Amino acid sequence: MGHYYDKNPNSKSQEVSVMVKINNQSYKFITDNGVFSKRGLDFGTRTLLESLELDKIKGNVLDLGCGYGPIGIYVSKNTGLVVDMIDINERSLALSRKNAKINEVEVNVFASDMYLNINSKYDFIITNPPIRIGKKKLYEILFKAKNYLNEDGQLWLVIHKDQGAKTVIKDLENEYNVQIMCKNKGFNVICAIKRWQIDTILLKS
Ligand SMILES: C[S@@+](CC[C@H](N)C(=O)[O-])C[C@H]1O[C@@H](n2cnc3c(N)ncnc32)[C@H](O)[C@@H]1O
């Protein structure tokens, strides 16, 4: 059986167009078999997007695991930033490119298995993470994010209580300053802020 995180999904392509309202803005997205939430905007993603403090989003932004593109496209539309959008799934990447054009935003979509092809640092990493890849890889995404965040950079993620939100929050608190930004129908939107490193504080003082 195929997964939404396969590099090259082997399910037959069957593109469909979905209309979505996010915060009263209309978006059109093309989705397909073999990508996450092909029937439309996932409720966790919606909860995450509607919790973002758009006026505070500045600098470099990464949409990690972009799927067909709702996070990066929404953030770019509302901030004017050229968001980096990565995924491992080639079909998702092609849809993200297509959807960026349809929704008239400029973004930078590229393939990367986690952080493998990433050479920048970010002020925001935003993700509805791929829970199904298993805890070990999920934790790699969440904890290696620190290496790709600027000081005070923020990792935003959404996770459902039935997917282990409580444990993830507790574990993130060992490495980040964590705030729960929203809870809705079991989904938790988490903002994990990178702590200042001692050597950086010394250098700046
Ligand atoms: C839960 S989906 C979210 C998709 C999209 N952001 C949304 O909200 O609809 C997680 C995404 O992470 C991608 N993914 C899984 N493993 C990955 C990896 N190792 N590196 C990059 N992306 C990965 C999947 O292909 C999938 O598109």
The ligand as an SDF file (V2000), in Angstrom:
LIG
                    3D

 27 29  0  0  0  0  0  0  0  0999 V2000
    0.7620   15.6490    7.4920 C   0  0  0  0  0  0  0  0  0  0  0  0
    1.3780   15.9860    5.8790 S   0  0  0  0  0  0  0  0  0  0  0  0
    1.1080   17.7490    5.7470 C   0  0  0  0  0  0  0  0  0  0  0  0
    1.0270   18.2280    4.3200 C   0  0  0  0  0  0  0  0  0  0  0  0
    0.6290   19.6970    4.1500 C   0  0  0  0  0  0  0  0  0  0  0  0
    1.5990   20.5590    4.8170 N   0  0  0  0  0  0  0  0  0  0  0  0
   -0.7550   19.9460    4.6970 C   0  0  0  0  0  0  0  0  0  0  0  0
   -0.8410   20.5160    5.7880 O   0  0  0  0  0  0  0  0  0  0  0  0
   -1.7240   19.5470    4.0400 O   0  0  0  0  0  0  0  0  0  0  0  0
    3.1440   15.8390    6.0940 C   0  0  0  0  0  0  0  0  0  0  0  0
    3.9750   15.9920    4.8500 C   0  0  0  0  0  0  0  0  0  0  0  0
    5.3360   15.6900    5.1950 O   0  0  0  0  0  0  0  0  0  0  0  0
    5.9350   15.0410    4.1060 C   0  0  0  0  0  0  0  0  0  0  0  0
    7.0900   14.2570    4.5590 N   0  0  0  0  0  0  0  0  0  0  0  0
    7.1150   13.0200    5.1090 C   0  0  0  0  0  0  0  0  0  0  0  0
    8.3640   12.6270    5.3680 N   0  0  0  0  0  0  0  0  0  0  0  0
    9.1700   13.6500    4.9760 C   0  0  0  0  0  0  0  0  0  0  0  0
   10.5830   13.8280    4.9760 C   0  0  0  0  0  0  0  0  0  0  0  0
   11.4200   12.8940    5.4430 N   0  0  0  0  0  0  0  0  0  0  0  0
   11.0880   14.9780    4.4800 N   0  0  0  0  0  0  0  0  0  0  0  0
   10.2440   15.9410    4.0020 C   0  0  0  0  0  0  0  0  0  0  0  0
    8.8970   15.8210    3.9750 N   0  0  0  0  0  0  0  0  0  0  0  0
    8.3610   14.6920    4.4550 C   0  0  0  0  0  0  0  0  0  0  0  0
    4.8260   14.1620    3.5310 C   0  0  0  0  0  0  0  0  0  0  0  0
    5.1200   13.7770    2.2070 O   0  0  0  0  0  0  0  0  0  0  0  0
    3.5960   15.0830    3.6940 C   0  0  0  0  0  0  0  0  0  0  0  0
    3.3870   15.8480    2.5390 O   0  0  0  0  0  0  0  0  0  0  0  0
  1  2  1  0
  2  3  1  0
  2 10  1  0
  3  4  1  0
  4  5  1  0
  5  6  1  0
  5  7  1  0
  7  8  2  0
  7  9  1  0
 10 11  1  0
 11 12  1  0
 11 26  1  0
 12 13  1  0
 13 14  1  0
 13 24  1  0
 14 15  1  0
 14 23  1  0
 15 16  2  0
 16 17  1  0
 17 18  1  0
 17 23  2  0
 18 19  1  0
 18 20  2  0
 20 21  1  0
 21 22  2  0
 22 23  1  0
 24 25  1  0
 24 26  1  0
 26 27  1  0
M  CHG  2   2   1   9  -1
M  END
$$$$
